[in-house]
Amino acid sequence: MPKARETAVYTHGHHESVLRSHTWRTAANSAAYLLGSLKPHMKILDVGCGPGTITADLAALVPDGHVTGVDHAPDILDRARATAAERGLTNTDFAVADVHALDYADDTFCVVHAHQVLQHVGDPVQALREMRRVTRPGGFVAVRDSDYAAMTWYPASPGLDDWQELYQRVARANGGEPDAGRRLKSWALAAGFTDVTATSGTWTFSTPEERAWWSGLWADRTVASAYAERAVRGGHATEERLRAVAEAWRAWGEREDGWFGVLHGEVLCRKDV
C-alpha cells in the first residue's frame, strides 16, 4: 500500500459559506458526464464526498448497488450520513480516507468518482493511480475539477480580478493546483490510463437569484472561512484587502447584467481489462 502523502491543505475548509455551495451540487449539475455509464448494480466509491449530496444522488441511481463516500475531514461525514438518512437510502456508507493511499483492495469498485478533489491534493497523479488501483478492470474513474484561470465574468471588475489572482496564490501556497481542470487528461495519462475521454462542463450564474447566491457565498467565504484565515496568516492579503474583494463580489451580484461562468475539466477513464 502506498504511503499517504499529507502535502496539501484543503483551502476552503467547511465554513457555512462553503457548505452553501457544496450542498447545492447534484449528480445532474456536477457529474452529468458520468451518468450514462452507470448501471443499477454498480459499486461506487465517491472520493471527497463532503456533505454527500452527489453521493446520495449516485446511490439513488444504483438501487441494486452500493456507494461508499469518503472524505479526509471526519466531521463532514456526519453531514453526509444525515443526507443519506434524510433521503431514506440504505445502500451507502461513509469513511475517512486519504486519496493518496486508499484503504481498499485492488479491483473493488465499478466506478470511482471525485468532484473538485484533485485541485486540492498534494499529488494528483498518485491520487489517480490509487483510484485506478481500486477500480475493477473495465470500470471507470470519473474526475471533474474547476479551472480558476478559466473562470470569467461580466462586467469587468478589478475587485474580482484581485479575487482570482489572490485565490490562485493561496491555493498554490497550500499545495494545490487551482487550474486543475485543464490538467486532468495529462494527469490521467501519467497515472497509467490509456482510455481517457476528456470533456468539459460549466456552471453559469446570471439570474438575480443565481447572482445573489454565488456572489453572497464568495463574499462570505472571502472574509469568514478557512480560506480567509489562510490568506491573512500566509501573508497573501490583509483583512482590509479581503473586505474590498468581498464588496466587489456583492457589487457584481447586484448588477442586472451580471454573468459568471465556471469552466470544469472532466475525464472519464476506463481501466484496461
C-alpha positions as CSV (number, residue, x, y, z in Angstrom):
1,M,0.0,0.0,0.0
2,P,1.5,3.4,-0.9
3,K,2.4,5.7,1.9
4,A,-0.1,8.6,2.5
5,R,1.1,12.0,1.3
6,E,-0.2,14.8,3.5
7,T,1.2,17.5,1.3
8,A,-1.8,19.8,0.7
9,V,-4.3,21.7,2.8
10,Y,-8.0,22.0,1.9
11,T,-8.1,25.7,1.0
12,H,-11.8,26.3,1.7
13,G,-12.5,24.4,4.9
14,H,-16.1,23.7,5.8
15,H,-17.4,27.1,6.8
16,E,-21.2,27.6,6.2
17,S,-20.4,29.7,3.1
18,V,-18.5,26.7,1.7
19,L,-21.2,24.2,2.5
20,R,-23.8,26.5,0.9
21,S,-22.0,25.7,-2.4
22,H,-21.3,22.0,-1.7
23,T,-24.9,21.2,-0.7
24,W,-26.1,22.8,-4.0
25,R,-24.2,20.2,-6.0
26,T,-26.1,17.3,-7.6
27,A,-25.2,14.5,-9.9
28,A,-27.1,16.3,-12.6
29,N,-25.2,19.6,-12.3
30,S,-21.8,18.2,-11.3
31,A,-21.5,14.6,-12.8
32,A,-23.6,14.5,-15.9
33,Y,-20.6,13.2,-17.9
34,L,-20.7,10.0,-15.8
35,L,-24.3,9.2,-15.5
36,G,-24.7,7.5,-18.9
37,S,-22.1,4.9,-17.8
38,L,-23.9,3.9,-14.6
39,K,-25.8,0.6,-14.2
40,P,-28.2,-0.3,-11.3
41,H,-25.9,-2.9,-9.8
42,M,-22.7,-0.9,-9.6
43,K,-20.5,-0.4,-6.6
44,I,-19.2,3.1,-6.4
45,L,-16.5,5.0,-4.4
46,D,-17.2,8.7,-4.1
47,V,-13.9,10.4,-3.1
48,G,-14.1,13.7,-1.3
49,C,-17.8,13.3,-0.8
50,G,-18.2,16.3,1.5
51,P,-21.8,16.7,2.7
52,G,-22.9,13.9,0.5
53,T,-25.4,15.4,-1.9
54,I,-23.8,13.9,-5.0
55,T,-23.1,10.7,-3.1
56,A,-26.8,10.4,-2.3
57,D,-27.8,11.1,-6.0
58,L,-25.4,8.4,-7.2
59,A,-26.8,5.9,-4.6
60,A,-30.3,6.5,-5.9
61,L,-29.1,5.8,-9.4
62,V,-27.6,2.4,-8.4
63,P,-30.5,0.9,-6.4
64,D,-29.1,-2.6,-6.6
65,G,-25.6,-1.5,-5.9
66,H,-23.8,0.4,-3.2
67,V,-22.0,3.8,-2.8
68,T,-19.2,4.4,-0.3
69,G,-18.4,8.1,0.4
70,V,-15.0,9.0,1.8
71,D,-13.5,12.3,2.9
72,H,-10.4,13.5,4.6
73,A,-12.4,15.5,7.1
74,P,-14.2,13.3,9.7
75,D,-16.7,15.9,10.8
76,I,-18.2,16.5,7.4
77,L,-19.1,12.8,7.2
78,D,-21.8,13.2,9.8
79,R,-23.4,15.7,7.5
80,A,-23.1,13.1,4.6
81,R,-24.7,10.4,6.7
82,A,-27.5,12.7,7.6
83,T,-28.1,13.5,3.9
84,A,-28.4,9.8,3.1
85,A,-30.7,9.2,6.0
86,E,-33.0,12.1,5.1
87,R,-33.4,10.5,1.7
88,G,-34.1,7.1,3.0
89,L,-31.1,5.5,1.4
90,T,-29.9,2.1,2.7
91,N,-27.1,1.5,0.1
92,T,-24.5,3.9,1.4
93,D,-21.7,4.0,3.9
94,F,-19.1,6.6,4.8
95,A,-15.5,6.6,6.0
96,V,-12.4,8.7,6.5
97,A,-9.8,8.3,3.8
98,D,-6.7,9.7,2.1
99,V,-6.9,9.5,-1.6
100,H,-3.2,9.1,-1.9
101,A,-3.5,5.8,0.0
102,L,-7.0,4.3,-0.1
103,D,-7.7,1.6,2.4
104,Y,-9.4,-0.7,-0.2
105,A,-8.3,-3.8,-2.0
106,D,-7.4,-3.8,-5.7
107,D,-10.3,-4.1,-8.1
108,T,-13.0,-3.3,-5.5
109,F,-15.3,-0.7,-7.2
110,C,-17.1,-0.5,-10.6
111,V,-16.7,3.3,-10.5
112,V,-14.5,5.7,-8.5
113,H,-15.7,9.3,-8.7
114,A,-14.2,12.6,-7.5
115,H,-15.7,16.0,-7.8
116,Q,-13.5,19.1,-7.1
117,V,-10.8,17.0,-5.3
118,L,-7.6,16.8,-7.4
119,Q,-7.2,20.6,-7.3
120,H,-6.7,20.3,-3.5
121,V,-4.4,17.2,-3.2
122,G,-0.6,17.1,-2.9
123,D,0.0,14.6,-5.7
124,P,-2.9,14.3,-8.2
125,V,-1.2,11.7,-10.3
126,Q,-0.7,9.4,-7.2
127,A,-4.3,10.0,-6.3
128,L,-5.4,8.9,-9.8
129,R,-3.1,5.8,-9.5
130,E,-4.9,4.9,-6.3
131,M,-8.3,5.5,-7.8
132,R,-7.3,3.3,-10.7
133,R,-5.9,0.6,-8.4
134,V,-9.2,0.1,-6.5
135,T,-11.3,0.2,-9.8
136,R,-12.2,-3.2,-11.3
137,P,-11.0,-3.9,-14.9
138,G,-13.4,-2.4,-17.3
139,G,-14.6,0.0,-14.7
140,F,-14.4,3.8,-14.6
141,V,-12.6,6.6,-12.8
142,A,-14.5,9.8,-13.2
143,V,-13.0,13.1,-12.2
144,R,-14.2,16.7,-12.5
145,D,-12.4,19.9,-11.4
146,S,-12.9,23.5,-12.0
147,D,-10.2,25.8,-13.5
148,Y,-9.9,29.1,-11.8
149,A,-7.9,30.9,-14.5
150,A,-10.6,30.0,-17.0
151,M,-13.5,31.4,-14.9
152,T,-14.8,34.6,-16.5
153,W,-17.5,37.2,-15.8
154,Y,-19.2,40.3,-16.9
155,P,-19.0,43.2,-16.3
156,A,-15.3,43.8,-15.7
157,S,-14.3,44.1,-12.1
158,P,-10.9,45.0,-10.7
159,G,-12.1,43.5,-7.4
160,L,-12.9,40.2,-9.0
161,D,-9.6,40.3,-10.9
162,D,-7.9,40.6,-7.5
163,W,-10.0,37.7,-6.1
164,Q,-8.9,35.4,-8.9
165,E,-5.2,36.2,-8.5
166,L,-5.4,36.0,-4.7
167,Y,-7.3,32.7,-4.7
168,Q,-4.8,31.1,-7.0
169,R,-1.9,32.3,-4.9
170,V,-3.4,31.0,-1.7
171,A,-4.4,27.6,-3.2
172,R,-0.9,27.0,-4.5
173,A,0.7,28.0,-1.2
174,N,-1.5,25.3,0.3
175,G,0.0,22.7,-2.0
176,G,-2.9,22.6,-4.5
177,E,-3.4,23.4,-8.2
178,P,-6.4,25.7,-8.7
179,D,-6.2,25.4,-12.5
180,A,-6.7,21.6,-12.3
181,G,-9.4,21.4,-14.9
182,R,-7.1,21.8,-17.9
183,R,-4.6,19.3,-16.4
184,L,-6.9,16.3,-15.8
185,K,-6.2,14.5,-19.0
186,S,-2.4,14.9,-18.6
187,W,-2.6,13.6,-15.0
188,A,-4.8,10.7,-16.1
189,L,-2.3,9.6,-18.8
190,A,0.6,10.0,-16.3
191,A,-1.3,7.8,-13.9
192,G,-1.4,4.9,-16.4
193,F,-4.8,5.3,-18.1
194,T,-4.9,4.6,-21.8
195,D,-8.6,5.0,-22.4
196,V,-9.4,8.6,-21.4
197,T,-12.4,10.6,-22.6
198,A,-11.8,14.3,-21.8
199,T,-14.7,16.7,-21.8
200,S,-15.8,20.0,-20.2
201,G,-18.8,21.3,-18.4
202,T,-19.9,24.7,-17.0
203,W,-21.9,26.3,-14.3
204,T,-23.5,29.7,-15.2
205,F,-24.8,32.2,-12.7
206,S,-26.8,35.0,-14.3
207,T,-30.4,35.3,-13.0
208,P,-30.9,37.6,-10.0
209,E,-31.3,34.6,-7.7
210,E,-28.1,32.9,-9.1
211,R,-26.1,36.1,-8.8
212,A,-27.2,36.8,-5.3
213,W,-26.4,33.2,-4.2
214,W,-23.0,33.0,-5.9
215,S,-21.8,36.4,-5.0
216,G,-23.0,36.1,-1.4
217,L,-21.3,32.8,-0.7
218,W,-18.0,34.1,-2.2
219,A,-18.3,37.4,-0.3
220,D,-18.8,35.5,2.9
221,R,-16.1,32.9,2.1
222,T,-13.6,35.7,1.4
223,V,-13.9,37.2,4.9
224,A,-15.0,34.4,7.2
225,S,-13.8,30.9,6.0
226,A,-10.6,28.9,6.4
227,Y,-9.6,30.4,3.0
228,A,-9.7,33.9,4.6
229,E,-7.6,32.8,7.6
230,R,-5.0,31.2,5.4
231,A,-4.9,34.2,3.1
232,V,-4.1,36.5,6.1
233,R,-1.9,34.1,8.0
234,G,0.2,33.3,4.9
235,G,0.8,37.0,4.2
236,H,-1.1,36.9,1.0
237,A,-3.7,39.6,1.9
238,T,-4.7,41.9,4.7
239,E,-8.2,41.8,6.2
240,E,-8.8,45.2,4.5
241,R,-8.0,43.7,1.1
242,L,-10.3,40.8,1.8
243,R,-13.1,43.1,2.7
244,A,-12.6,45.0,-0.5
245,V,-12.8,41.8,-2.5
246,A,-16.0,40.8,-0.7
247,E,-17.5,44.2,-1.5
248,A,-16.6,43.7,-5.2
249,W,-18.4,40.4,-5.1
250,R,-21.5,42.0,-3.7
251,A,-21.4,44.8,-6.2
252,W,-21.1,42.3,-9.1
253,G,-24.1,40.4,-7.7
254,E,-26.3,43.5,-7.8
255,R,-25.6,44.1,-11.5
256,E,-28.6,43.4,-13.6
257,D,-26.3,42.5,-16.5
258,G,-24.0,40.3,-14.3
259,W,-22.9,37.0,-15.7
260,F,-20.4,34.4,-14.3
261,G,-19.1,31.3,-16.0
262,V,-17.2,28.4,-14.3
263,L,-15.4,26.0,-16.6
264,H,-14.7,22.4,-15.4
265,G,-12.4,19.8,-16.9
266,E,-13.8,16.3,-16.9
267,V,-12.2,12.9,-17.5
268,L,-13.9,9.5,-17.8
269,C,-11.1,6.9,-17.6
270,R,-11.8,3.3,-18.3
271,K,-9.5,0.8,-16.7
272,D,-8.0,-1.8,-19.0
273,V,-9.5,-5.2,-18.9
